[in-house]
Amino acid sequence: MGFRPSLIFLLIISSSTSACLDSNYEQVIVNANRLVSEKIESDSELSSQLYPLFNVSNHSYSQIKLITSIYQPRVGFEVIDCDPKTETQKLKILWFRPEIKIKAWVFKQDAMRNQLLSQVEINYEDVDLIKFKLTKDALAVGPFDENIWISEAVKINTPILKKNLKVAPMIARNQLVKVVVVADNVVIETNGVAQQFGQYLEKVSVRLPTNNQLIRATVIKEGTVRID
């Protein structure tokens, strides 16, 4: 028994009209965001949002697949793009600008090296890891001890990183320190004034008040340096 002409005509129309009935512009954005969310769902501290870098279109998209890392300035998805006018399909890459945010501590003022962190205004707020080209592991985690110092100059509105912080120096600038000299198993001690901050085993300049001589010495413990 053959198909009736009217039935064949309906099947042709149905096939034609369903050729481009996959995700539209808004739906493909939702689907792309879902795929990225699934990538980070194991870490409840992270949140993500994608912003399309392609124009609004009446095309439809299917078989969306993430093809790049999500931790980069542009995230790409491979799709089948269907043009409803010509009903032609082609492989295409759609690009998005990602935001991956986490709550973190941020400097709210410029700060100098060897400044106490407790003297600097900071705030706990959203930080975009992509914008600052950071990983979660690079961020400093509070609360912070009162004796934490800043290890390098930092700018306002930048996240506080582990590398930005250090424990209180063993030697402070303008501090009166003990100067130890060891020669032929003889230990000689005198005093001097440190000209800079110093941590354990760092070299610092010390001025000897007896003759105003400037020497270089190694920090060996709190308040004490050794002339090598």
C-alpha positions in Angstrom: 0.0 0.0 0.0 1.6 3.4 -1.1 1.6 6.7 0.6 -1.1 9.2 -0.4 0.2 12.3 -2.1 -1.2 14.5 0.7 0.6 12.5 3.3 3.9 12.7 1.4 3.4 16.5 1.1 2.9 16.8 4.9 6.0 14.7 5.6 8.1 17.0 3.4 6.7 20.1 5.1 7.4 18.6 8.5 11.0 17.7 7.7 11.6 21.2 6.3 10.2 23.1 9.2 12.0 21.0 11.8 15.4 21.4 10.3 16.3 24.4 12.5 14.3 23.8 15.6 17.1 23.4 18.1 18.4 26.0 20.7 17.9 29.6 19.8 20.2 32.5 20.7 19.0 32.8 24.3 18.8 29.0 24.9 22.4 28.4 23.6 23.6 31.0 26.2 21.7 29.1 28.9 23.1 25.8 27.8 26.7 27.2 27.7 26.4 28.6 31.2 25.0 25.2 32.4 28.1 23.4 31.0 30.5 25.7 32.8 28.5 25.5 36.0 28.8 21.7 35.9 32.6 22.1 35.6 32.8 24.0 38.8 29.9 22.5 40.8 32.3 20.5 43.0 33.6 23.8 44.5 30.7 25.5 46.2 32.8 28.7 46.7 32.9 29.5 42.9 30.2 31.0 40.7 30.3 31.5 37.0 28.7 33.7 34.3 29.2 33.8 30.5 28.8 36.8 28.3 28.4 36.1 24.5 31.0 37.6 22.2 28.8 36.9 19.1 25.8 38.9 17.7 22.2 38.1 18.3 20.9 35.8 15.5 17.8 33.9 14.5 20.0 30.9 13.8 19.5 27.7 15.9 22.3 25.7 17.5 22.6 22.0 18.4 25.2 19.6 19.8 26.9 22.3 21.9 30.3 21.1 23.3 32.9 23.0 25.5 36.2 22.9 23.6 38.5 25.2 25.7 39.5 25.7 29.3 37.0 27.8 31.3 39.9 29.6 33.1 40.9 31.9 30.2 39.7 35.2 28.8 37.6 33.6 26.0 35.7 30.3 26.3 34.8 28.5 23.2 31.9 26.1 22.4 31.5 24.0 19.3 28.0 23.9 17.9 26.1 23.0 14.8 24.8 26.3 13.4 21.5 26.1 11.4 20.4 29.0 9.1 16.6 29.0 9.0 16.6 30.8 5.6 18.6 28.3 3.7 18.2 25.4 6.2 21.9 24.7 5.9 24.0 23.5 8.8 27.6 24.1 9.5 30.1 23.6 12.3 30.8 26.8 14.2 32.6 28.0 17.4 30.8 30.4 19.6 33.0 32.5 22.0 32.1 33.8 25.4 33.8 36.1 28.0 33.7 34.3 31.3 33.5 35.5 34.9 34.4 33.0 37.6 34.0 34.6 41.0 34.9 33.8 44.5 34.6 35.7 47.8 38.1 36.9 48.8 40.0 39.6 50.7 40.8 42.7 48.6 43.1 45.7 49.3 41.0 48.9 49.5 44.0 51.2 49.5 47.5 51.3 48.1 50.0 49.8 50.5 53.8 49.7 50.8 56.3 46.9 51.3 57.0 46.2 55.0 53.7 47.7 56.1 51.5 46.0 58.7 48.4 44.5 57.1 46.4 45.5 60.1 47.1 49.1 59.2 45.6 48.7 55.7 42.0 48.9 54.8 40.8 45.6 53.3 37.3 44.2 52.4 35.8 40.7 51.8 34.1 40.8 48.4 33.6 39.1 45.0 36.8 38.6 43.0 36.8 37.6 39.3 39.6 35.0 39.0 39.6 35.4 35.2 40.0 39.2 35.3 43.0 39.0 37.7 44.4 35.8 36.0 44.4 34.0 39.3 43.7 30.5 40.7 41.8 30.0 43.9 45.0 28.6 45.6 46.8 31.9 45.1 44.4 33.9 47.3 45.3 34.6 50.9 42.8 33.2 53.4 41.8 35.2 56.5 41.4 35.9 59.3 44.9 37.4 59.4 47.2 37.6 62.4 48.1 41.0 63.7 51.8 40.4 63.0 51.3 39.8 59.3 53.3 42.2 57.1 53.0 43.1 53.4 55.9 41.7 51.4 55.6 44.0 48.3 53.9 47.2 47.2 50.2 46.5 46.2 47.5 48.5 44.5 44.0 49.4 45.6 41.2 47.0 44.6 43.5 44.0 44.0 43.0 40.7 45.7 45.3 39.8 48.7 47.5 37.0 47.6 49.6 34.6 49.7 52.7 36.0 48.1 51.8 39.5 49.2 52.1 38.6 52.9 54.9 37.6 55.2 55.4 37.1 58.9 56.7 40.0 61.0 60.4 40.6 60.1 63.0 39.5 62.7 64.8 42.8 62.2 63.1 46.2 61.8 64.5 49.3 60.2 66.1 51.7 62.8 66.1 48.9 65.4 69.0 48.5 67.7 70.4 45.0 67.1 73.1 42.8 68.5 76.0 42.3 66.0 77.9 39.0 66.4 81.3 38.4 64.9 82.9 34.9 65.0 86.6 34.7 64.3 89.0 31.9 65.3 86.4 30.4 67.7 86.2 33.8 69.4 82.8 35.4 69.6 82.7 39.2 69.7 79.4 41.0 70.3 78.6 44.7 69.7 75.5 46.7 68.8 74.4 48.4 65.7 71.3 50.1 64.1 69.6 48.1 61.3 69.1 50.2 58.2 66.4 47.9 56.7 63.9 45.2 57.5 65.1 41.6 57.4 63.9 38.0 57.7 65.8 35.0 58.8 69.1 34.5 56.8 68.5 37.7 54.8 71.3 40.2 54.4 70.8 43.6 55.9 72.8 46.8 56.3 73.7 47.7 59.9 75.4 50.9 61.0 77.9 50.6 63.9 77.5 53.6 66.2 81.1 53.4 67.5 82.7 54.4 64.2 79.6 55.1 62.0 80.7 52.2 59.7 78.1 50.6 57.5 78.4 46.8 57.3 76.4 43.9 55.8 75.3 41.2 58.1 73.0 38.1 58.1 69.9 37.9 60.2 70.2 34.8 62.5 67.4 35.4 64.9 65.1 38.1 66.2 67.1 41.2 67.0 70.5 39.6 66.1 72.7 39.7 63.0 76.1 38.0 62.2 79.0 39.3 60.3 80.1 36.6 57.9 
